[in-house]
């Protein structure tokens, strides 16, 4: 199956119909480490070193090598569901069933949460080629 990956900066090459995006698959960034943090998770993303982070500046001041994103219990639940194989629609349906809310309410919550994870470069969303072609044909 050919796929298109949305940019990890959160920018898609073009608008994608919200109904077609449900066939997309969220994929975790392989460089991200996760640690238990209370009932949630702490996601740690490596920071690319800048030119000024090397000697002699590194002798004078310390700098962070990782950026952290703390997830609460619900965020950790969605993060665990994003295994690279499960579609957004399935993740949203399971979330809605588990928390006894309507699908559309769950869709808004999960999609906004995943948008934040994509913007923070801890996740990408892979859209199937069929959805891309349907978007191009429709517009």
C-alpha positions in Angstrom: 0.0 0.0 0.0 1.5 3.4 -1.0 1.2 6.1 1.6 1.8 9.7 2.1 3.1 11.0 5.4 2.0 14.3 6.7 4.8 16.6 7.7 5.9 16.3 11.3 5.7 20.0 11.5 1.9 19.6 11.2 1.6 20.8 7.6 -0.1 18.7 5.0 0.6 19.3 1.3 -3.1 20.0 0.9 -6.4 19.8 2.8 -7.7 16.3 3.4 -11.3 15.6 3.9 -12.0 14.8 7.6 -13.9 11.7 6.6 -10.9 10.4 4.6 -8.5 11.2 7.4 -10.2 8.5 9.5 -8.4 5.9 7.4 -5.1 7.4 8.3 -2.7 5.6 10.7 -0.8 7.5 13.4 2.8 6.4 13.7 5.1 7.1 16.7 8.4 8.8 16.2 11.0 6.1 16.6 13.4 8.4 18.4 10.9 9.2 21.2 11.3 7.4 24.6 8.4 7.0 26.9 8.6 6.6 30.7 5.9 6.1 33.3 5.0 9.3 35.0 2.3 8.8 37.7 -0.8 7.6 35.9 0.5 9.0 32.6 3.6 9.0 30.5 6.5 11.3 29.9 7.6 11.3 26.2 11.2 12.4 25.7 12.3 13.6 22.2 16.0 14.2 21.5 16.9 17.8 20.6 19.2 18.2 17.6 22.4 19.9 18.8 22.9 23.5 17.5 26.2 24.9 16.5 26.5 26.8 19.7 25.9 23.7 21.9 29.5 22.4 21.3 32.7 23.6 22.9 33.6 26.2 24.1 30.0 27.1 24.9 29.2 23.7 26.4 32.0 24.2 28.9 30.2 27.3 30.2 26.6 26.3 30.2 24.6 23.1 30.3 21.8 22.5 27.7 19.0 20.0 27.5 19.5 17.0 25.2 15.8 16.1 25.3 12.5 17.8 25.2 9.7 16.3 27.3 6.0 16.0 26.8 3.9 14.9 29.7 0.7 12.9 29.0 -2.1 12.4 31.5 -4.0 9.1 31.8 -6.2 9.7 28.7 -3.2 10.9 26.6 -1.2 7.9 27.6 -4.2 5.7 26.5 -4.3 7.3 23.1 -0.5 7.1 22.8 -0.6 3.4 23.5 -3.3 2.9 20.9 -1.2 4.4 18.2 0.8 1.3 17.3 1.4 2.1 13.7 -1.2 -0.4 12.4 -4.5 0.9 13.9 -6.5 3.5 11.9 -7.7 6.7 13.5 -11.3 5.6 13.2 -10.6 2.4 15.2 -8.7 4.4 17.9 -11.5 6.9 18.1 -14.2 4.2 18.3 -12.4 2.4 21.1 -11.8 5.7 23.0 -15.5 6.5 22.7 -16.6 3.1 23.9 -14.2 3.1 26.8 -15.3 6.5 28.0 -19.0 6.2 27.0 -19.1 9.3 24.8 -20.3 9.8 21.3 -18.0 9.1 18.4 -18.0 12.7 17.2 -17.0 14.0 20.7 -14.2 11.4 20.8 -13.1 12.4 17.3 -12.7 16.0 18.3 -10.7 15.2 21.4 -8.5 12.5 19.8 -7.8 14.6 16.7 -6.8 17.7 18.6 -4.6 15.6 20.9 -2.9 14.0 17.9 -2.5 17.4 16.2 -0.6 18.5 19.3 1.6 15.4 19.2 2.4 16.0 15.5 3.3 19.6 16.1 5.6 18.5 18.9 7.2 16.0 16.5 6.5 12.9 18.6 4.1 11.4 16.0 3.3 11.5 12.3 0.0 10.6 10.5 0.2 8.3 7.5 -2.6 8.8 5.0 -3.4 6.0 2.5 -2.8 6.8 -1.2 -6.5 6.1 -2.0 -7.5 9.0 0.3 -5.0 11.2 -1.3 -6.3 10.4 -4.8 -9.9 11.0 -3.7 -8.9 14.4 -2.3 -7.1 15.4 -5.5 -10.0 14.2 -7.7 -12.5 16.1 -5.6 -10.6 19.4 -5.6 
